[in-house]
């Protein structure tokens, strides 16, 4: 499967001037929900991602809401393990809700739809470690880190690596050109 073509064909690869959840600006945005709305495609992508993880011993897959929910579910299904998600509380802190819990020593795979800075994954990793769980890896459908190590401290696997420029707001050429800024993500950076 040509993964980038699947993103283009589903309308997931957008062009314009976008505010990423990291707070950075970019001329392109990957709206993975457009790919994941197709169950057969979501399943195929996550099965392929699961294969990349090799023989890692994983008890549970967890993804941060919103973007990680479907990926966690499909990846857990592909791996034959439990899938849960974390979400932000009213103070913006990552937590487990809805009765989800993890056990001390539970081997966890953190997953997301897209990783740009790794901020959400790092927050989930910190949450899990505070609960005594063992994070064994991080996985995502798309790696947008542009070769920068997100410093997870565990292996990081992605199905697709996409090189897309990002800019700090005060250095953004799109802002200087007066292009309208669109916020397609779920939170703004701090």
FIVODO-80933 format. One record per residue: x, y, z of N, C-alpha, C, O, CB in turn; residue number from 1; residue in one letter. Coordinates in Angstrom, 2 decimals. Glycine has a CB too. Example, Ala and Ser with C-alpha at 12.3 -4.5 7.8 and 13.67 -1.06 7.14 Angstrom:
BEGIN
13.19  -5.69  7.80  12.30  -4.50  7.80  13.20  -3.30  7.80  14.24  -3.32  8.46  11.31  -4.47  9.05  1  A $
12.85  -2.25  7.08  13.67  -1.06  7.14  12.90  0.03  7.87  13.41  1.14  8.04  14.08  -0.60  5.72  2  S $
//
This chain:
BEGIN
0.84  -1.18  0.00  0.00  0.00  0.00  0.88  1.24  0.00  1.85  1.32  0.75  -0.96  0.00  1.22  1  X $
0.56  2.19  -0.82  1.26  3.48  -0.86  0.52  4.39  0.13  -0.56  4.90  -0.15  1.28  4.12  -2.35  2  X $
1.13  4.57  1.31  0.46  5.25  2.41  0.15  6.72  2.12  -0.94  7.19  2.42  1.30  5.16  3.65  3  X $
1.10  7.45  1.55  0.86  8.86  1.27  -0.28  9.02  0.27  -1.08  9.95  0.39  2.14  9.53  0.72  4  X $
-0.36  8.13  -0.69  -1.46  8.17  -1.66  -2.80  7.95  -0.96  -3.79  8.60  -1.30  -1.26  7.10  -2.76  5  X $
-2.83  7.06  0.03  -4.07  6.81  0.78  -4.49  8.07  1.53  -5.69  8.38  1.61  -3.88  5.64  1.77  6  X $
-3.53  8.81  2.08  -3.85  10.05  2.78  -4.37  11.11  1.80  -5.34  11.80  2.09  -2.62  10.58  3.52  7  X $
-3.72  11.22  0.65  -4.16  12.19  -0.37  -5.57  11.87  -0.86  -6.44  12.74  -0.92  -3.18  12.22  -1.56  8  X $
-5.79  10.60  -1.22  -7.07  10.18  -1.78  -8.23  10.34  -0.81  -9.36  10.57  -1.23  -6.98  8.75  -2.23  9  X $
-7.96  10.22  0.48  -9.02  10.36  1.48  -9.25  11.81  1.87  -10.16  12.10  2.65  -8.68  9.54  2.71  10  X $
-8.45  12.73  1.35  -8.58  14.14  1.70  -7.92  14.50  3.02  -8.21  15.54  3.60  -10.03  14.51  1.77  11  X $
-7.03  13.63  3.49  -6.37  13.85  4.78  -5.19  14.81  4.70  -4.79  15.37  5.72  -5.92  12.54  5.33  12  X $
-4.62  15.00  3.52  -3.48  15.90  3.37  -4.00  17.25  2.89  -4.42  17.39  1.74  -2.41  15.31  2.36  13  X $
-3.97  18.24  3.78  -4.51  19.57  3.50  -3.38  20.56  3.27  -2.29  20.42  3.83  -5.42  20.04  4.65  14  X $
-3.64  21.57  2.44  -2.66  22.62  2.20  -3.26  23.97  2.52  -4.44  24.21  2.24  -2.15  22.59  0.74  15  X $
-2.46  24.85  3.11  -2.93  26.18  3.51  -1.98  26.76  4.54  -0.76  26.75  4.35  -4.37  26.10  4.08  16  X $
-2.53  27.28  5.65  -1.75  27.88  6.74  -2.38  27.40  8.03  -3.47  27.84  8.41  -1.72  29.48  6.66  17  X $
-1.69  26.47  8.72  -2.30  25.78  9.85  -1.55  26.00  11.15  -0.32  26.06  11.19  -2.37  24.32  9.55  18  X $
-2.32  26.12  12.22  -1.79  26.16  13.58  -1.84  24.72  14.11  -2.91  24.16  14.30  -2.61  27.16  14.51  19  X $
-0.67  24.14  14.34  -0.58  22.77  14.83  -0.80  22.74  16.34  -0.67  23.77  17.01  0.78  22.15  14.48  20  X $
-1.14  21.57  16.88  -1.36  21.46  18.32  -0.10  21.78  19.11  -0.18  22.11  20.29  -1.86  20.06  18.66  21  X $
1.05  21.69  18.47  2.33  22.03  19.11  2.51  23.54  19.26  3.40  24.00  19.98  3.49  21.45  18.30  22  X $
1.66  24.34  18.56  1.81  25.78  18.55  2.58  26.28  17.33  2.61  27.48  17.07  2.51  26.23  19.81  23  X $
3.19  25.37  16.59  3.91  25.74  15.38  2.94  25.96  14.22  1.80  25.50  14.27  4.94  24.65  15.01  24  X $
3.41  26.66  13.20  2.62  26.89  11.99  3.17  26.01  10.87  4.36  25.68  10.87  2.64  28.40  11.58  25  X $
2.31  25.63  9.91  2.74  24.78  8.81  1.89  25.03  7.57  0.72  25.38  7.69  2.67  23.31  9.22  26  X $
2.48  24.86  6.37  1.71  25.01  5.14  0.90  23.74  4.79  0.10  23.76  3.86  2.64  25.35  3.99  27  X $
1.12  22.65  5.54  0.39  21.41  5.30  -0.09  20.84  6.62  0.52  21.06  7.67  1.27  20.38  4.54  28  X $
-1.19  20.12  6.55  -1.76  19.51  7.75  -2.28  18.13  7.38  -2.93  17.95  6.35  -2.88  20.39  8.36  29  X $
-2.01  17.17  8.23  -2.53  15.81  8.03  -3.71  15.61  8.97  -3.53  15.51  10.18  -1.42  14.74  8.27  30  X $
-4.89  15.54  8.42  -6.10  15.33  9.20  -6.42  13.83  9.13  -7.18  13.38  8.28  -7.31  16.21  8.66  31  X $
-5.81  13.07  10.03  -5.92  11.62  9.99  -7.35  11.13  10.14  -7.67  10.01  9.72  -5.07  11.01  11.07  32  X $
-8.23  11.93  10.73  -9.63  11.52  10.85  -10.23  11.23  9.47  -11.13  10.39  9.35  -10.45  12.61  11.56  33  X $
-9.74  11.91  8.44  -10.24  11.67  7.09  -9.87  10.27  6.59  -10.61  9.68  5.80  -9.70  12.73  6.13  34  X $
-8.74  9.75  7.02  -8.34  8.40  6.67  -9.06  7.40  7.57  -9.57  6.38  7.11  -6.80  8.23  6.78  35  X $
-9.09  7.71  8.87  -9.62  6.78  9.85  -11.13  6.63  9.81  -11.67  5.72  10.45  -9.20  7.21  11.22  36  X $
-11.83  7.49  9.07  -13.28  7.35  8.96  -13.66  6.14  8.10  -14.82  5.74  8.08  -13.88  8.62  8.37  37  X $
-12.70  5.58  7.40  -12.92  4.42  6.55  -12.41  3.18  7.30  -11.20  2.96  7.34  -12.19  4.58  5.16  38  X $
-13.30  2.38  7.90  -12.87  1.26  8.75  -11.88  0.30  8.09  -10.94  -0.15  8.73  -14.06  0.49  9.18  39  X $
-12.08  -0.01  6.82  -11.17  -0.96  6.17  -9.77  -0.37  6.04  -8.78  -1.08  6.21  -11.71  -1.35  4.78  40  X $
-9.69  0.91  5.75  -8.40  1.58  5.62  -7.74  1.73  6.99  -6.53  1.50  7.13  -8.57  2.96  4.95  41  X $
-8.51  2.12  8.00  -7.98  2.24  9.36  -7.41  0.90  9.82  -6.32  0.84  10.40  -9.08  2.73  10.35  42  X $
-8.14  -0.16  9.56  -7.68  -1.50  9.94  -6.38  -1.84  9.22  -5.43  -2.30  9.86  -8.77  -2.55  9.62  43  X $
-6.32  -1.62  7.93  -5.13  -1.95  7.14  -3.90  -1.18  7.62  -2.83  -1.75  7.79  -5.38  -1.66  5.65  44  X $
-4.08  0.13  7.85  -2.96  0.95  8.31  -2.44  0.46  9.66  -1.23  0.36  9.87  -3.39  2.42  8.42  45  X $
-3.36  0.14  10.57  -2.94  -0.28  11.91  -2.38  -1.70  11.93  -1.49  -2.01  12.72  -4.11  -0.19  12.87  46  X $
-2.88  -2.56  11.07  -2.28  -3.90  10.94  -0.84  -3.76  10.45  0.06  -4.41  10.97  -3.11  -4.79  9.96  47  X $
-0.63  -2.92  9.45  0.73  -2.70  8.93  1.64  -2.09  9.99  2.80  -2.48  10.12  0.69  -1.80  7.70  48  X $
1.11  -1.13  10.76  1.90  -0.53  11.83  2.23  -1.58  12.90  3.35  -1.63  13.41  1.14  0.66  12.46  49  X $
1.26  -2.41  13.21  1.49  -3.48  14.18  2.60  -4.43  13.74  3.39  -4.89  14.56  0.21  -4.25  14.41  50  X $
2.65  -4.72  12.46  3.71  -5.59  11.92  5.09  -4.96  12.13  6.07  -5.66  12.39  3.48  -5.87  10.41  51  X $
5.16  -3.63  12.00  6.45  -2.94  12.19  6.96  -3.06  13.61  8.16  -2.93  13.86  6.30  -1.46  11.83  52  X $
6.06  -3.31  14.56  6.47  -3.38  15.96  7.16  -4.70  16.29  7.73  -4.86  17.37  5.26  -3.20  16.86  53  X $
7.10  -5.64  15.35  7.80  -6.90  15.55  7.20  -7.71  16.68  5.99  -7.81  16.83  9.26  -6.65  15.81  54  X $
8.07  -8.28  17.47  7.65  -9.19  18.53  7.64  -8.54  19.92  7.84  -9.23  20.92  8.56  -10.39  18.56  55  X $
7.42  -7.24  19.99  7.36  -6.58  21.29  6.24  -7.19  22.13  5.15  -7.47  21.63  7.15  -5.06  21.13  56  X $
6.53  -7.39  23.39  5.52  -7.91  24.31  4.73  -6.72  24.84  5.24  -5.92  25.62  6.17  -8.73  25.47  57  X $
3.47  -6.62  24.42  2.62  -5.48  24.77  1.34  -6.01  25.42  0.71  -6.93  24.90  2.28  -4.61  23.52  58  X $
0.97  -5.42  26.55  -0.28  -5.80  27.23  -1.44  -4.91  26.80  -2.56  -5.38  26.63  -0.10  -5.73  28.74  59  X $
-1.15  -3.62  26.64  -2.21  -2.65  26.38  -1.69  -1.54  25.48  -0.54  -1.11  25.59  -2.75  -2.06  27.69  60  X $
-2.56  -1.07  24.58  -2.27  0.07  23.72  -3.08  1.25  24.25  -4.25  1.10  24.59  -2.60  -0.22  22.20  61  X $
-2.44  2.42  24.32  -3.12  3.64  24.79  -2.82  4.79  23.84  -1.69  4.96  23.40  -2.69  4.00  26.24  62  X $
-3.85  5.56  23.54  -3.68  6.74  22.70  -4.31  7.94  23.37  -5.34  7.81  24.02  -4.29  6.53  21.32  63  X $
-3.71  9.12  23.23  -4.33  10.33  23.78  -5.53  10.75  22.93  -5.48  10.72  21.70  -3.30  11.47  23.86  64  X $
-6.60  11.16  23.61  -7.77  11.67  22.90  -7.38  13.00  22.27  -6.61  13.75  22.86  -9.02  11.83  23.86  65  X $
-7.88  13.29  21.17  -8.82  12.64  20.31  -8.12  11.79  19.27  -8.56  10.68  18.95  -9.71  13.66  19.65  66  X $
-7.03  12.31  18.73  -6.41  11.66  17.58  -5.94  10.24  17.80  -5.84  9.47  16.84  -5.27  12.46  17.15  67  X $
-5.66  9.87  19.03  -5.14  8.53  19.29  -6.20  7.48  19.57  -5.87  6.30  19.69  -4.22  8.58  20.43  68  X $
-7.47  7.87  19.68  -8.49  6.91  20.07  -8.68  5.80  19.04  -8.57  4.62  19.38  -9.81  7.61  20.30  69  X $
-8.95  6.16  17.81  -9.20  5.15  16.78  -7.92  4.35  16.51  -7.98  3.13  16.33  -9.70  5.80  15.47  70  X $
-6.78  5.02  16.50  -5.51  4.33  16.27  -5.27  3.32  17.39  -4.87  2.19  17.12  -4.34  5.34  16.19  71  X $
-5.50  3.71  18.65  -5.31  2.78  19.77  -6.24  1.58  19.65  -5.82  0.45  19.88  -5.55  3.50  21.11  72  X $
-7.48  1.82  19.29  -8.45  0.73  19.15  -8.02  -0.24  18.04  -7.96  -1.45  18.27  -9.84  1.30  18.84  73  X $
-7.73  0.29  16.86  -7.38  -0.57  15.73  -6.03  -1.26  15.93  -5.86  -2.42  15.55  -7.35  0.24  14.44  74  X $
-5.08  -0.56  16.53  -3.77  -1.17  16.77  -3.89  -2.26  17.83  -3.26  -3.30  17.71  -2.75  -0.09  17.20  75  X $
-4.69  -2.02  18.87  -4.92  -3.04  19.89  -5.59  -4.26  19.28  -5.23  -5.40  19.59  -5.78  -2.47  21.04  76  X $
-6.54  -4.02  18.41  -7.23  -5.14  17.74  -6.23  -5.94  16.90  -6.25  -7.17  16.92  -8.39  -4.62  16.86  77  X $
-5.37  -5.23  16.16  -4.37  -5.90  15.32  -3.40  -6.73  16.16  -2.96  -7.79  15.74  -3.60  -4.87  14.49  78  X $
-3.07  -6.23  17.35  -2.12  -6.91  18.23  -2.79  -7.93  19.16  -2.10  -8.71  19.81  -1.36  -5.89  19.05  79  X $
-4.11  -7.91  19.21  -4.84  -8.84  20.08  -4.74  -8.51  21.56  -4.71  -9.41  22.40  -4.35  -10.23  19.86  80  X $
-4.69  -7.20  21.88  -4.58  -6.76  23.27  -5.65  -5.70  23.57  -6.41  -5.31  22.69  -3.16  -6.21  23.57  81  X $
-5.68  -5.26  24.79  -6.62  -4.23  25.22  -6.22  -2.87  24.68  -5.03  -2.58  24.55  -6.70  -4.19  26.76  82  X $
-7.20  -2.03  24.35  -6.95  -0.68  23.87  -7.73  0.33  24.70  -8.93  0.19  24.88  -7.31  -0.55  22.39  83  X $
-7.03  1.36  25.19  -7.67  2.41  25.99  -7.19  3.77  25.51  -6.36  3.86  24.61  -7.34  2.22  27.51  84  X $
-7.72  4.83  26.10  -7.25  6.17  25.76  -7.19  7.05  27.00  -7.89  6.82  27.99  -8.16  6.80  24.70  85  X $
-6.34  8.06  26.91  -6.24  9.07  27.96  -6.89  10.34  27.42  -7.09  10.48  26.22  -4.74  9.32  28.38  86  X $
-7.22  11.23  28.31  -7.80  12.51  27.89  -7.41  13.59  28.89  -6.96  13.31  30.00  -9.34  12.41  27.76  87  X $
-7.60  14.81  28.47  -7.23  15.95  29.31  -8.36  16.29  30.28  -9.54  16.25  29.92  -6.88  17.18  28.45  88  X $
-7.99  16.62  31.51  -8.98  17.08  32.47  -9.22  18.58  32.26  -8.65  19.17  31.35  -8.53  16.78  33.92  89  X $
-10.04  19.18  33.10  -10.38  20.60  32.92  -9.17  21.51  33.08  -9.20  22.66  32.62  -11.45  21.01  33.91  90  X $
-8.11  21.02  33.71  -6.88  21.81  33.87  -5.87  21.54  32.76  -4.75  22.06  32.78  -6.24  21.50  35.23  91  X $
-6.27  20.71  31.77  -5.40  20.43  30.64  -4.39  19.32  30.89  -3.52  19.08  30.05  -4.68  21.65  30.26  92  X $
-4.50  18.63  32.03  -3.57  17.56  32.36  -4.10  16.23  31.83  -5.30  15.97  31.88  -3.35  17.48  33.89  93  X $
-3.20  15.39  31.33  -3.56  14.08  30.81  -3.91  13.17  31.98  -3.21  13.15  32.99  -2.41  13.48  29.97  94  X $
-5.00  12.40  31.82  -5.40  11.45  32.86  -6.20  10.30  32.24  -6.65  10.38  31.10  -6.23  12.16  33.94  95  X $
-6.35  9.24  33.02  -7.22  8.14  32.64  -8.58  8.42  33.27  -8.67  8.76  34.45  -6.65  6.74  33.10  96  X $
-9.63  8.27  32.47  -11.00  8.48  32.95  -11.83  7.31  32.47  -11.30  6.33  31.95  -11.59  9.85  32.45  97  X $
-13.12  7.40  32.65  -14.08  6.41  32.16  -13.83  5.01  32.70  -14.17  4.02  32.06  -14.06  6.37  30.66  98  X $
-13.22  4.94  33.88  -12.96  3.65  34.51  -11.71  2.94  34.04  -11.42  1.84  34.50  -14.10  2.77  34.30  99  X $
-10.95  3.55  33.12  -9.70  2.93  32.66  -8.67  2.96  33.79  -8.62  3.91  34.58  -9.15  3.66  31.40  100  X $
-7.87  1.92  33.86  -6.77  1.87  34.82  -5.66  1.01  34.22  -5.88  0.25  33.28  -7.24  1.30  36.21  101  X $
-4.48  1.13  34.78  -3.35  0.28  34.40  -2.74  -0.27  35.67  -2.86  0.33  36.74  -2.29  1.07  33.55  102  X $
-2.09  -1.41  35.54  -1.46  -2.07  36.68  0.03  -1.78  36.69  0.63  -1.49  35.65  -1.71  -3.59  36.64  103  X $
0.61  -1.85  37.84  2.05  -1.71  37.95  2.71  -2.82  37.12  2.33  -3.99  37.23  2.51  -1.78  39.45  104  X $
3.67  -2.45  36.30  4.38  -3.41  35.46  3.69  -3.73  34.14  4.24  -4.45  33.31  4.57  -4.66  36.21  105  X $
2.48  -3.20  33.93  1.77  -3.45  32.67  2.58  -2.85  31.52  3.02  -1.70  31.59  0.33  -2.85  32.70  106  X $
2.76  -3.64  30.47  3.59  -3.23  29.33  2.71  -2.47  28.33  1.79  -3.04  27.73  4.27  -4.47  28.65  107  X $
3.00  -1.18  28.15  2.14  -0.27  27.40  2.80  0.19  26.10  4.00  0.45  26.05  1.78  0.93  28.25  108  X $
1.98  0.29  25.06  2.36  0.91  23.80  1.56  2.20  23.69  0.33  2.17  23.70  2.10  -0.05  22.56  109  X $
2.23  3.33  23.58  1.58  4.62  23.39  1.49  4.87  21.90  2.48  4.71  21.18  2.36  5.78  24.12  110  X $
0.31  5.27  21.42  0.17  5.50  19.98  -0.60  6.78  19.70  -1.40  7.24  20.52  -0.53  4.32  19.31  111  X $
-0.33  7.34  18.54  -1.00  8.56  18.09  -1.26  8.47  16.60  -0.75  7.58  15.91  -0.16  9.81  18.42  112  X $
-2.05  9.41  16.10  -2.24  9.50  14.66  -1.02  10.17  14.03  -0.45  9.64  13.08  -3.53  10.28  14.31  113  X $
-0.62  11.33  14.55  0.52  12.09  14.02  1.40  12.54  15.18  0.90  13.02  16.20  0.03  13.31  13.18  114  X $
2.71  12.40  15.03  3.66  12.94  16.01  4.45  14.04  15.32  5.11  13.81  14.31  4.61  11.83  16.58  115  X $
4.37  15.25  15.88  5.16  16.38  15.38  6.26  16.71  16.40  7.45  16.65  16.07  4.26  17.63  15.12  116  X $
5.88  17.06  17.61  6.86  17.33  18.66  6.92  16.20  19.68  7.91  16.06  20.40  6.53  18.64  19.37  117  X $
5.87  15.38  19.74  5.81  14.29  20.71  5.25  14.70  22.05  5.25  13.90  22.99  7.16  13.72  20.90  118  X $
4.77  15.92  22.16  4.30  16.43  23.44  3.20  15.57  24.08  3.30  15.21  25.25  3.79  17.84  23.26  119  X $
2.16  15.23  23.32  1.07  14.43  23.89  1.57  13.05  24.31  1.21  12.56  25.38  -0.07  14.28  22.87  120  X $
2.38  12.42  23.48  2.91  11.10  23.84  3.75  11.18  25.10  3.67  10.29  25.96  3.75  10.52  22.68  121  X $
4.56  12.22  25.23  5.39  12.37  26.44  4.52  12.54  27.68  4.85  12.01  28.74  6.34  13.57  26.29  122  X $
3.41  13.26  27.54  2.50  13.42  28.67  1.88  12.08  29.06  1.74  11.78  30.25  1.40  14.44  28.34  123  X $
1.52  11.28  28.07  0.95  9.96  28.36  2.01  9.05  28.98  1.72  8.32  29.92  0.38  9.31  27.08  124  X $
3.22  9.10  28.47  4.32  8.31  29.04  4.51  8.67  30.51  4.61  7.78  31.36  5.64  8.54  28.25  125  X $
4.55  9.96  30.83  4.73  10.40  32.22  3.57  9.91  33.10  3.79  9.46  34.22  4.83  11.94  32.29  126  X $
2.35  10.00  32.58  1.18  9.52  33.33  1.32  8.04  33.63  1.13  7.61  34.77  -0.12  9.80  32.55  127  X $
1.64  7.25  32.61  1.74  5.80  32.79  2.85  5.43  33.77  2.66  4.57  34.62  1.99  5.12  31.46  128  X $
3.98  6.08  33.65  5.10  5.78  34.55  4.74  6.16  35.99  5.16  5.48  36.93  6.37  6.52  34.11  129  X $
3.97  7.24  36.17  3.56  7.63  37.52  2.64  6.58  38.14  2.49  6.52  39.36  2.85  8.99  37.49  130  X $
2.02  5.75  37.30  1.13  4.69  37.76  1.84  3.35  37.86  1.22  2.35  38.22  -0.06  4.58  36.84  131  X $
3.15  3.32  37.55  3.93  2.10  37.66  3.95  1.23  36.41  4.53  0.15  36.42  3.43  1.30  38.77  132  X $
3.32  1.70  35.35  3.31  0.92  34.09  4.66  1.05  33.40  5.42  1.98  33.66  2.16  1.40  33.14  133  X $
4.94  0.10  32.53  6.17  0.11  31.74  5.83  0.46  30.30  5.12  -0.29  29.63  6.90  -1.26  31.83  134  X $
6.34  1.59  29.82  6.12  1.99  28.43  7.21  1.33  27.60  8.40  1.55  27.83  6.14  3.56  28.25  135  X $
6.79  0.51  26.61  7.78  -0.24  25.82  8.07  0.42  24.47  9.14  0.19  23.90  7.29  -1.64  25.59  136  X $
7.13  1.24  23.96  7.36  1.89  22.66  6.29  2.94  22.42  5.27  3.00  23.12  7.36  0.85  21.51  137  X $
6.55  3.78  21.42  5.58  4.75  20.91  5.43  4.46  19.42  6.41  4.17  18.73  6.04  6.25  21.17  138  X $
4.19  4.53  18.93  3.92  4.29  17.51  2.95  5.34  17.00  2.10  5.83  17.75  3.36  2.85  17.28  139  X $
3.06  5.67  15.73  2.11  6.60  15.12  1.93  6.25  13.65  2.78  5.62  13.02  2.58  8.07  15.27  140  X $
0.79  6.68  13.12  0.59  6.50  11.69  1.57  7.37  10.93  2.17  6.93  9.95  -0.85  6.84  11.28  141  X $
1.74  8.63  11.40  2.58  9.59  10.69  3.63  10.19  11.62  3.32  10.61  12.74  1.72  10.71  10.08  142  X $
4.86  10.20  11.16  5.98  10.85  11.84  6.26  12.16  11.12  6.74  12.17  9.99  7.26  9.93  11.87  143  X $
5.94  13.28  11.80  6.19  14.61  11.24  7.33  15.30  11.95  7.45  16.52  11.90  4.93  15.48  11.33  144  X $
8.19  14.53  12.63  9.25  15.14  13.43  10.38  15.72  12.58  11.27  16.37  13.12  9.82  14.12  14.38  145  X $
10.35  15.49  11.28  11.40  15.97  10.36  12.79  15.52  10.80  13.76  16.27  10.70  11.36  17.50  10.26  146  X $
12.85  14.30  11.29  14.14  13.73  11.68  14.61  14.14  13.06  15.67  13.68  13.50  15.16  14.12  10.70  147  X $
13.86  14.99  13.75  14.25  15.39  15.12  13.82  14.30  16.08  12.68  13.83  16.03  13.61  16.76  15.52  148  X $
14.71  13.88  16.96  14.41  12.85  17.93  13.41  13.40  18.94  13.70  14.37  19.63  15.70  12.36  18.65  149  X $
12.22  12.79  19.04  11.23  13.28  20.00  11.58  12.93  21.45  10.89  13.35  22.37  9.87  12.72  19.67  150  X $
12.66  12.17  21.64  13.19  11.86  22.98  12.15  11.19  23.87  11.88  11.65  24.98  13.70  13.14  23.64  151  X $
11.57  10.11  23.37  10.61  9.35  24.16  11.31  8.43  25.17  10.72  8.07  26.19  9.72  8.52  23.25  152  X $
12.56  8.07  24.90  13.27  7.16  25.78  12.91  5.70  25.53  13.37  4.81  26.25  12.98  7.50  27.20  153  X $
12.11  5.45  24.51  11.72  4.10  24.09  11.70  4.11  22.56  11.70  5.18  21.96  10.31  3.67  24.69  154  X $
11.67  2.94  21.92  11.61  2.91  20.46  10.37  3.65  19.93  9.31  3.65  20.55  11.61  1.46  19.96  155  X $
10.53  4.27  18.77  9.44  5.01  18.10  9.30  4.47  16.69  10.25  4.49  15.91  9.71  6.56  18.08  156  X $
8.12  3.98  16.36  7.83  3.44  15.03  6.71  4.24  14.39  5.74  4.60  15.06  7.45  1.96  15.12  157  X $
6.82  4.51  13.11  5.77  5.20  12.36  5.59  4.52  11.02  6.54  4.00  10.43  6.11  6.71  12.17  158  X $
4.37  4.53  10.55  4.05  3.93  9.27  4.54  4.80  8.12  4.99  4.29  7.10  2.55  3.70  9.15  159  X $
4.45  6.10  8.28  4.76  7.06  7.22  5.53  8.22  7.80  5.13  8.80  8.81  3.48  7.54  6.53  160  X $
6.65  8.59  7.16  7.41  9.77  7.56  7.12  10.85  6.54  7.28  10.64  5.34  8.95  9.48  7.65  161  X $
6.69  12.01  7.01  6.34  13.12  6.14  7.17  14.33  6.54  7.13  14.77  7.69  4.82  13.44  6.20  162  X $
7.91  14.86  5.58  8.71  16.07  5.81  7.86  17.28  5.42  7.63  17.54  4.24  10.06  16.03  5.00  163  X $
7.42  18.01  6.41  6.63  19.20  6.18  7.24  20.31  7.03  7.47  20.12  8.22  5.11  18.98  6.54  164  X $
7.50  21.46  6.43  8.11  22.54  7.23  7.16  23.04  8.31  5.95  23.10  8.13  8.52  23.69  6.33  165  X $
7.76  23.40  9.43  7.01  24.05  10.51  7.76  25.31  10.91  8.98  25.41  10.75  6.82  23.09  11.75  166  X $
7.01  26.26  11.43  7.60  27.56  11.79  7.07  28.03  13.13  5.90  27.83  13.45  7.31  28.61  10.70  167  X $
7.93  28.67  13.90  7.47  29.39  15.07  6.62  30.55  14.57  6.88  31.09  13.49  8.68  29.89  15.97  168  X $
5.61  30.93  15.34  4.68  31.97  14.90  5.40  33.25  14.48  5.02  33.88  13.49  3.68  32.28  16.01  169  X $
6.42  33.65  15.23  7.11  34.90  14.92  8.06  34.80  13.72  8.62  35.81  13.29  7.88  35.37  16.12  170  X $
8.25  33.58  13.20  9.11  33.39  12.03  8.36  32.84  10.83  8.97  32.48  9.82  10.25  32.45  12.39  171  X $
7.04  32.78  10.91  6.24  32.13  9.87  6.10  33.00  8.63  5.57  34.10  8.71  4.87  31.78  10.42  172  X $
6.57  32.51  7.47  6.44  33.28  6.23  4.98  33.40  5.78  4.62  34.36  5.09  7.27  32.63  5.12  173  X $
4.14  32.45  6.15  2.72  32.51  5.79  2.02  33.64  6.54  1.14  34.31  6.00  2.03  31.16  6.08  174  X $
2.41  33.85  7.79  1.87  34.97  8.57  2.31  36.30  7.94  1.52  37.23  7.81  2.34  34.89  10.05  175  X $
3.58  36.35  7.55  4.12  37.57  6.95  3.44  37.90  5.63  3.36  39.07  5.25  5.62  37.43  6.74  176  X $
2.95  36.87  4.92  2.22  37.07  3.67  0.75  37.41  3.91  0.01  37.72  2.98  2.33  35.82  2.79  177  X $
0.33  37.33  5.18  -1.06  37.66  5.52  -2.05  36.54  5.26  -3.25  36.79  5.22  -1.49  38.85  4.77  178  X $
-1.57  35.31  5.08  -2.49  34.19  4.86  -3.24  33.88  6.14  -2.65  33.84  7.22  -1.72  32.94  4.36  179  X $
-4.55  33.65  6.05  -5.34  33.34  7.24  -4.86  32.04  7.90  -4.53  31.07  7.22  -6.83  33.23  6.89  180  X $
-4.83  32.04  9.23  -4.39  30.90  10.01  -5.60  30.05  10.39  -6.60  30.57  10.89  -3.62  31.35  11.27  181  X $
-5.51  28.74  10.14  -6.59  27.81  10.45  -6.11  26.88  11.56  -4.98  26.38  11.51  -7.03  27.00  9.18  182  X $
-6.97  26.64  12.55  -6.62  25.73  13.65  -7.45  24.46  13.53  -8.56  24.39  14.06  -6.85  26.41  15.03  183  X $
-6.92  23.45  12.82  -7.70  22.22  12.62  -7.55  21.23  13.77  -8.36  20.30  13.88  -7.28  21.56  11.33  184  X $
-6.54  21.40  14.63  -6.26  20.43  15.70  -7.16  20.60  16.90  -8.12  21.36  16.87  -4.84  20.53  16.14  185  X $
-6.82  19.88  17.96  -7.67  19.84  19.15  -7.22  20.74  20.28  -7.99  20.97  21.21  -7.74  18.45  19.65  186  X $
-5.99  21.28  20.23  -5.54  22.18  21.27  -4.48  23.10  20.71  -3.90  22.82  19.65  -5.00  21.39  22.48  187  X $
-4.21  24.18  21.38  -3.13  25.07  20.94  -1.93  24.83  21.81  -2.04  24.37  22.94  -3.55  26.55  21.00  188  X $
-0.76  25.15  21.26  0.49  24.97  22.00  0.65  26.03  23.07  -0.02  27.07  23.05  1.67  25.01  21.06  189  X $
1.54  25.75  23.98  1.82  26.69  25.06  3.24  27.12  25.01  3.68  27.92  25.84  1.50  26.08  26.42  190  X $
//
